[in-house]
Amino acid sequence: MNTPSFSVEGKITIVTGASRGIGNALALGFAEAGAPVALVARTASELEATAQRIRDNGGKALVAPADVTKRGHVEQMVEGVVREFGRIDVLLNVAGGAGTKQLRPPLEISDELWDELQDRNLKSVFLVNQAVARVMVEQRSGSIINISSLSGTKPVALEAAAGAAKAGVNQLTRAFAIAWAPYNVRVNAIAPGLTLTPRAMKGLGPELVEKFSKDIPLGRAARPEDHLGLAIFLASDASAFITGAIIPSDGGPQ
Ligand SMILES: NC(=O)c1ccc[n+]([C@@H]2O[C@H](COP(=O)([O-])OP(=O)(O)OC[C@H]3O[C@@H](n4cnc5c(N)ncnc54)[C@H](OP(=O)(O)O)[C@@H]3O)[C@@H](O)[C@H]2O)c1
C-alpha cells in the first residue's frame, strides 16, 4: 500500500487574514512546507513584511491586498492569483474575528455591530469561497479550509452575534462541500478555541486569558501555530476522503 502524501509542497495556496495572528502563522507554515502563498488582508504594508520574510527563507509569496467583505475586491484578488500562478490548489480562509467590542449582552448589540460582524465573519466566507470555487470547479480539484470558531457550536451569551456568524460558516462549509464534491473540491472547517494572537491577548488581558485557559482540558490556550498541522493535513492529499467536516482545534471538549 502507498503511504498517503501529507505534503503541500508546490500547492498554490491563498491565505486570507495573512498579515496577523492565525492567518500569519498558517501562511508562514505553508510557505516553509513549500507552498507558494498568496497573502490577503487589507493592509498591504503588513503583507509586504510577511512576504519578505518568506522570500528571505527561499519561499514564494504574492502580496494580494483585498477587503474580503467586498465582491469586487475578492474577484480582482482571485484573478490576480490565477494570473500569477495559473491555478489555485488550497484556500485558507482565515480573515475574520470580532475583538472584545463584540463581547456585549444581546440587548446591547447595535445594528452596526451586527452588520460588521456578519460581513467580516460570514459574508467574507461566502464571497471568497464562491470566487475561489469557480476556479477549483473548473480545475476539478481543490481544498478549501474555512476558519470557524468554538463559538459557532458553543453558545456564549456575550458572543451571540459572532457566534451566529461562525455557526453560519459551519453550515456554508457543509453545504458547499456537498455542492462541489462532484468536482473533487473539498470544503472543511477548523474550529479553534481561544488562541493567543496579539489581538486576543490585548483585548482580553492577562486575567481573562488565565480564567478562560483554566476551562480548557489541555490546560492552556492555543498558540497560532497549533492549528498548522490540521490545516496542512486538510490541504494535503492524505485527507482526500474528508469533506464537509467541522474539526475542533480547541484543547478538548468545553
Ligand atoms: N484568536 C482567537 O482566539 C480565535 C478563536 C477562534 C476563532 N478565531 C478565528 O480565527 C481567525 C483569525 O483570528 P485572529 O485572532 O488571528 O485575528 P487577527 O489577529 O485580528 O487577524 C485578522 C486578520 O484578518 C485580516 N482582516 C480582517 N478583516 C479583513 C477584511 N475585511 N478583509 C481582508 N482581511 C481582513 C486582518 O488584516 P487587515 O486588518 O489588514 O485587513 C488580519 O490579517 C478569525 O476568523 C477568528 O474568528 C480566532
PDBQT file of the ligand as one rigid body, heavy atoms in Angstrom, charges set to zero:
ROOT
HETATM    1  N1  LIG A 301      -7.864  34.328  18.275  1.00  0.00    +0.000 N 
HETATM    2  C1  LIG A 301      -8.804  33.533  18.742  1.00  0.00    +0.000 C 
HETATM    3  O1  LIG A 301      -8.929  33.288  19.966  1.00  0.00    +0.000 OA
HETATM    4  C2  LIG A 301      -9.756  32.846  17.782  1.00  0.00    +0.000 A 
HETATM    5  C3  LIG A 301     -10.583  31.825  18.263  1.00  0.00    +0.000 A 
HETATM    6  C4  LIG A 301     -11.459  31.192  17.404  1.00  0.00    +0.000 A 
HETATM    7  C5  LIG A 301     -11.521  31.568  16.077  1.00  0.00    +0.000 A 
HETATM    8  N2  LIG A 301     -10.709  32.548  15.622  1.00  0.00    +0.000 N 
HETATM    9  C6  LIG A 301     -10.810  32.921  14.201  1.00  0.00    +0.000 C 
HETATM   10  O2  LIG A 301      -9.547  32.888  13.583  1.00  0.00    +0.000 OA
HETATM   11  C7  LIG A 301      -9.482  33.891  12.562  1.00  0.00    +0.000 C 
HETATM   12  C8  LIG A 301      -8.246  34.763  12.786  1.00  0.00    +0.000 C 
HETATM   13  O3  LIG A 301      -8.311  35.334  14.089  1.00  0.00    +0.000 OA
HETATM   14  P1  LIG A 301      -7.051  36.123  14.672  1.00  0.00    +0.000 P 
HETATM   15  O4  LIG A 301      -7.259  36.198  16.153  1.00  0.00    +0.000 OA
HETATM   16  O5  LIG A 301      -5.814  35.558  14.105  1.00  0.00    +0.000 OA
HETATM   17  O6  LIG A 301      -7.362  37.592  14.063  1.00  0.00    +0.000 OA
HETATM   18  P2  LIG A 301      -6.411  38.885  13.916  1.00  0.00    +0.000 P 
HETATM   19  O7  LIG A 301      -5.129  38.695  14.632  1.00  0.00    +0.000 OA
HETATM   20  O8  LIG A 301      -7.272  40.043  14.267  1.00  0.00    +0.000 OA
HETATM   21  O9  LIG A 301      -6.098  38.921  12.353  1.00  0.00    +0.000 OA
HETATM   22  C9  LIG A 301      -7.152  39.141  11.459  1.00  0.00    +0.000 C 
HETATM   23  C10 LIG A 301      -6.582  39.129  10.059  1.00  0.00    +0.000 C 
HETATM   24  O10 LIG A 301      -7.670  39.268   9.139  1.00  0.00    +0.000 OA
HETATM   25  C11 LIG A 301      -7.450  40.427   8.326  1.00  0.00    +0.000 C 
HETATM   26  N3  LIG A 301      -8.760  41.020   8.029  1.00  0.00    +0.000 N 
HETATM   27  C12 LIG A 301      -9.676  41.487   8.912  1.00  0.00    +0.000 A 
HETATM   28  N4  LIG A 301     -10.729  41.999   8.259  1.00  0.00    +0.000 NA
HETATM   29  C13 LIG A 301     -10.461  41.858   6.922  1.00  0.00    +0.000 A 
HETATM   30  C14 LIG A 301     -11.145  42.228   5.736  1.00  0.00    +0.000 A 
HETATM   31  N5  LIG A 301     -12.339  42.841   5.764  1.00  0.00    +0.000 N 
HETATM   32  N6  LIG A 301     -10.575  41.936   4.539  1.00  0.00    +0.000 NA
HETATM   33  C15 LIG A 301      -9.370  41.318   4.488  1.00  0.00    +0.000 A 
HETATM   34  N7  LIG A 301      -8.680  40.938   5.572  1.00  0.00    +0.000 NA
HETATM   35  C16 LIG A 301      -9.210  41.228   6.775  1.00  0.00    +0.000 A 
HETATM   36  C17 LIG A 301      -6.529  41.334   9.156  1.00  0.00    +0.000 C 
HETATM   37  O11 LIG A 301      -5.760  42.235   8.365  1.00  0.00    +0.000 OA
HETATM   38  P3  LIG A 301      -6.279  43.732   7.988  1.00  0.00    +0.000 P 
HETATM   39  O12 LIG A 301      -6.855  44.331   9.241  1.00  0.00    +0.000 OA
HETATM   40  O13 LIG A 301      -5.059  44.455   7.492  1.00  0.00    +0.000 OA
HETATM   41  O14 LIG A 301      -7.288  43.568   6.919  1.00  0.00    +0.000 OA
HETATM   42  C18 LIG A 301      -5.624  40.280   9.796  1.00  0.00    +0.000 C 
HETATM   43  O15 LIG A 301      -4.652  39.841   8.886  1.00  0.00    +0.000 OA
HETATM   44  C19 LIG A 301     -10.810  34.658  12.627  1.00  0.00    +0.000 C 
HETATM   45  O16 LIG A 301     -11.685  34.159  11.649  1.00  0.00    +0.000 OA
HETATM   46  C20 LIG A 301     -11.312  34.355  14.016  1.00  0.00    +0.000 C 
HETATM   47  O17 LIG A 301     -12.728  34.435  14.136  1.00  0.00    +0.000 OA
HETATM   48  C21 LIG A 301      -9.811  33.212  16.438  1.00  0.00    +0.000 A 
ENDROOT
TORSDOF 0
